[in-house]
């Protein structure tokens, strides 16, 4: 299962430090482990026409459309492997 990953700098680009001390070195780009898995799922969901834009008014409806889209995706894959 996935996990939430926090940036090494705590999510801030600039931090307050005491006068006379050097600020800590913070890299501008850090690779987040397994982020590609989340991006891949978002790409799969983006193929569903109803999820391509935010059409739903209620959050519950959007959540149900996501469940429906993932169920359709899994059923399509099961049917393809059953041939």
N, C-alpha and C positions, 0 to 999 in steps of 0.2 A: 504494500500500500504506500501511497505517497506521503510525504512529510513536508511541513512548512519550513522553508529555509530563510533565515534572516541574513541580511548583508553583514559583512564583517565590521563595517563602520557604524552599525546601528541604524542604517537607513538615512544618514545625514551626510551631505557633501562637506559641510563646514561645521566645526565644533568650537566651543569656547574653551580656551586654555588659560592658565595663569600667565600673568605678565612676565616676560623674560624667558618663558619656556617655548620650545619648538613644538608645533602641532604634529600629531602622529601622521605618518605617511599612509594615505588612503588611496588604493588603486581606483582608477576611474571605471575600469571594466573588470568584472569578476565573473567567471563562468559558474553558473548555478548548476549543481549536479542534477541530472535527470530532468531538466526543464523541457527538453525536447519531447518528453512523453506528454506533458500538459499541452504543449503547442500542437502536437499531432492530434490530440483529441479535439482541440478547438478547431482544427482544420477539418476534421471529420464532421463536426457539428455545423461548420460553416457551409457545407454542401447542401444541407437541408434548407429549402427555400424559406421556410417560416422563421428559421433562426439566422438568416443572413442579415436581417436588420431587426431592430427592436420594435416589433409590431404589437406586442402584448402590453396591455395596460396594467394588469395585475402580475405581481411576482410569482404567484402560485401558478398562473397559466404558463408563464415562461418555463418554470421548473417542470411542469407536466409535458410540455412540448420537448424539452431536452430528454426526459425519460422515454418519450415516444420515439424520438429520433434514434436514440441509442438502441432501443429494442428493435427497431426496423433494421438498423445496421447489423446487429448480432444475428437476427433471423436470416438476413440476406447472406451472411457469411456461413451460417449453418446449412442453408439450402445449397450453397455452392459446393461445400465440402461433402454433402450427402450424395452428390451425383455420381 
